[in-house]
Amino acid sequence: QGRRNDAIVIYKGIIALDAGVPWGHAGLGLAELEAGNYASAEAHLRKATAADANDPSISVNLAECLIRLDRLADAITIMKALLEDPAKASHPGTIRAAAILQGIFLGMKNDSAA
């Protein structure tokens, strides 16, 4: 808890110095996601994605945030796009997206079988 709050303060400071730094928004978005501040997390992860659309880790963090906001279709769209890009196939963020999607689809399959 304390480290997360410290991270939030640090990333806000980085953004105050240069709002265009993608990793400032990415870091703040992740810290806010972990803190359960999903609306703020989404806003910062979207800014980070807009500034650096080539980082699968940012995209999958945004997708996770959208899942927590009950916007599953939007999350699936983001993760599917990662999986369809051969240049991102071996990136850890893309691999995480595949695992999340597999969990979602297995959960749906189990729900429909019940």
C-alpha positions as CSV (number, residue, x, y, z in Angstrom):
1,Q,0.0,0.0,0.0
2,G,2.7,2.5,1.0
3,R,4.9,1.7,-2.0
4,R,1.9,2.0,-4.3
5,N,1.1,5.5,-2.9
6,D,4.7,6.5,-3.3
7,A,4.6,5.3,-6.9
8,I,1.5,7.3,-7.6
9,V,3.2,10.5,-6.2
10,I,6.3,9.9,-8.2
11,Y,4.5,9.2,-11.5
12,K,2.3,12.3,-11.0
13,G,5.5,14.3,-10.5
14,I,7.0,12.9,-13.7
15,I,3.8,13.7,-15.6
16,A,3.9,17.3,-14.1
17,L,7.4,17.7,-15.5
18,D,6.6,16.3,-18.9
19,A,3.0,15.2,-19.7
20,G,4.1,13.6,-23.0
21,V,6.2,10.9,-21.4
22,P,4.4,7.6,-22.1
23,W,6.0,5.7,-19.3
24,G,4.9,8.3,-16.8
25,H,1.3,7.7,-17.8
26,A,1.9,3.9,-18.1
27,G,3.3,3.7,-14.6
28,L,0.6,5.9,-13.0
29,G,-2.0,3.9,-14.8
30,L,-0.7,0.6,-13.5
31,A,-0.4,2.0,-10.0
32,E,-3.9,3.3,-10.1
33,L,-5.1,0.0,-11.5
34,E,-3.5,-1.8,-8.6
35,A,-5.1,0.7,-6.2
36,G,-8.5,0.0,-7.6
37,N,-8.9,3.5,-9.1
38,Y,-10.0,2.2,-12.4
39,A,-11.3,5.4,-14.0
40,S,-8.0,7.2,-13.4
41,A,-6.1,4.1,-14.5
42,E,-8.0,4.0,-17.8
43,A,-7.3,7.6,-18.5
44,H,-3.6,7.3,-17.9
45,L,-3.3,4.0,-19.8
46,R,-5.1,5.5,-22.7
47,K,-2.7,8.5,-22.7
48,A,0.3,6.1,-22.6
49,T,-1.1,3.9,-25.4
50,A,-1.7,7.0,-27.5
51,A,1.9,8.1,-27.0
52,D,3.4,4.6,-27.5
53,A,1.0,2.2,-29.3
54,N,3.8,-0.3,-29.8
55,D,4.1,-1.4,-26.2
56,P,2.0,-4.5,-25.6
57,S,2.4,-4.2,-21.8
58,I,0.6,-0.9,-21.8
59,S,-2.2,-2.3,-24.0
60,V,-2.7,-5.4,-21.8
61,N,-2.8,-3.3,-18.7
62,L,-5.5,-1.2,-20.3
63,A,-7.4,-4.3,-21.2
64,E,-7.2,-5.6,-17.6
65,C,-8.5,-2.2,-16.5
66,L,-11.4,-2.4,-18.9
67,I,-12.2,-5.9,-17.6
68,R,-12.4,-4.5,-14.1
69,L,-14.7,-1.8,-15.4
70,D,-17.0,-4.5,-16.9
71,R,-16.1,-3.6,-20.5
72,L,-15.1,-7.1,-21.6
73,A,-15.8,-6.6,-25.3
74,D,-13.4,-3.6,-25.4
75,A,-10.8,-5.5,-23.5
76,I,-11.0,-8.5,-25.9
77,T,-10.7,-6.2,-28.9
78,I,-7.4,-4.8,-27.5
79,M,-6.0,-8.2,-26.6
80,K,-7.0,-9.7,-29.9
81,A,-5.2,-6.9,-31.8
82,L,-2.0,-7.8,-29.9
83,L,-2.3,-11.4,-30.8
84,E,-2.9,-10.6,-34.5
85,D,0.4,-8.5,-34.7
86,P,3.3,-10.9,-35.6
87,A,5.8,-8.2,-34.5
88,K,4.4,-8.4,-31.0
89,A,3.9,-12.2,-30.7
90,S,6.8,-13.0,-28.4
91,H,6.4,-9.9,-26.2
92,P,5.6,-10.7,-22.5
93,G,2.6,-8.4,-22.7
94,T,1.2,-10.3,-25.6
95,I,1.8,-13.6,-23.9
96,R,-0.1,-12.2,-20.9
97,A,-3.0,-11.1,-23.1
98,A,-3.2,-14.6,-24.6
99,A,-3.3,-16.1,-21.1
100,I,-6.1,-13.7,-20.0
101,L,-8.1,-14.4,-23.1
102,Q,-7.7,-18.1,-22.6
103,G,-9.0,-17.7,-19.0
104,I,-12.0,-15.7,-20.2
105,F,-12.9,-18.2,-22.9
106,L,-12.5,-21.2,-20.6
107,G,-14.7,-19.4,-18.1
108,M,-17.3,-18.7,-20.7
109,K,-17.2,-22.3,-21.9
110,N,-17.6,-23.6,-18.3
111,D,-20.5,-21.2,-17.7
112,S,-22.3,-22.3,-20.8
113,A,-21.8,-26.0,-19.9
114,A,-23.3,-25.5,-16.4
